[in-house]
Amino acid sequence: MRDFRLEISGLKKRVDEARAYLNIDQARIRMEINEQELSRPDLWDTPDIAKKISLEYGRDKDDIDNVENLDSKLDDAGALFELGIEEPEDSPELTSLEMELEELLASVSKELDSLELRSLFNSEYDQGDAVCEIHSGAGGTDAQDWAEMMLRMYVRWAERKGFELEIDEVTPGQEAGILSSTFLVKGRFAYGLLSAEKGVHRLVRMSPFDSQHRRQTSFASFDAVPFMEELEDTVEVDDKDLRIDTYRSSGAGGQHVNVTDSAVRITHLPTGIVVSCQNERSQHQNKARAMQILRAKLADLDRRQRQAELEAISGPQSDISWGNQIRSYVMAPFQMVKDLRTQYQTGNVDGVLDGDLDEFMESYLRFKRENEAV
């Protein structure tokens, strides 16, 4: 029997570390308190509070169950190892036990790899939902097509993660693709993950819109801000600061689309922030969602301004500026996607465009933490 004790011991240490960075002791206390709250018959008289408590309870239970499941698997691994020690070296049962033990430990290691990503999140908003925007940039029709390709890439990524994605607005391009899109991604750590994607994305390919099929470089940007439904009470917006325009929706949406002026565009005059929503069924619903997105953007702007003030007071930082372009997607003359911040790269361009973005996100989050520690 191969000696698995060192491997099991190392995995147990990683589980203990997970118990620490997930604050399992505090999670147990919160879960007990929230469990009592959830049993109150009058709790749902205040839906916002009930929803918050329910969400917190679910997250804590998920973390506790994950750690307890890993503990249980490692206990099973220890028992299997003890059984194997008692088996004769030439026993067929021993070979079967070794294979089962290897698979079990590999499973635990993979689960810990996924769990350890949680330790990279340090913002109070990382666990929440995200409002995302894509805008086409330089490159004409190719850039507009690239913006649509990026939208599909993030839709596919959200599907892979089991997140809910709601497209609030899409502005079609003049010939193909899209000029812009706004969408909401709902799921635990949606913002924390998508914050790694902020910036300009460059595509290099043989242009399908060029009659001579020449190589074309085009650009599109991605941005994300935290989305919190309860911002109505914390972010004040004066109606006098708003210009509200209505127009007919474009794109898919059934008979309602292009029949009434249900789409809404809100401009916040003091900041110049513009938000649009066209995918709800009524003008009232579109306005309500657009206001939610506006408040999220204003809250993010306020946070960034406060951070800039603190940095100005504390003097120059050791932060490294990488410019606007964060990633290149090259489809000709070779196949490669490379993140210019972390240098992480892959030749599987089709996989990335189909939503396989986790390695890029994780490598950036690790890179960010390492640089913040310097």
Secondary structure, 3 states (H helix, E strand, C coil): CCCCHHHHHHHHHHHHHHHHHCCHHHHHHHHHHHHHHHCCCCHHHCHHHHHHHHHHHHHHHHHHHHHHHHHHHHHHHHHHHHHHHHCCCCCHHHHHHHHHHHHHHHHHHHHHHHHHHHHHCCCCCCCCEEEEEEEECCCHHHHHHHHHHHHHHHHHHHHHHCCEEEEEEEEECCCCCEEEEEEEEECCCHHHHHHHHCEEEEEEEECCCCCCCCEEEEEEEEEEEEECHHHHHCCCCCHHHEEEEEECCCCCCCCCCCCCCCEEEEEECCCCEEEEECCCCCHHHHHHHHHHHHHHHHHHHHHHHHHHHHHHHHCCCCCCCCCCEEEEEECCCCCEEEECCCCCEECCHHHHHCCCCHHHHHHHHHHHHHHHCC
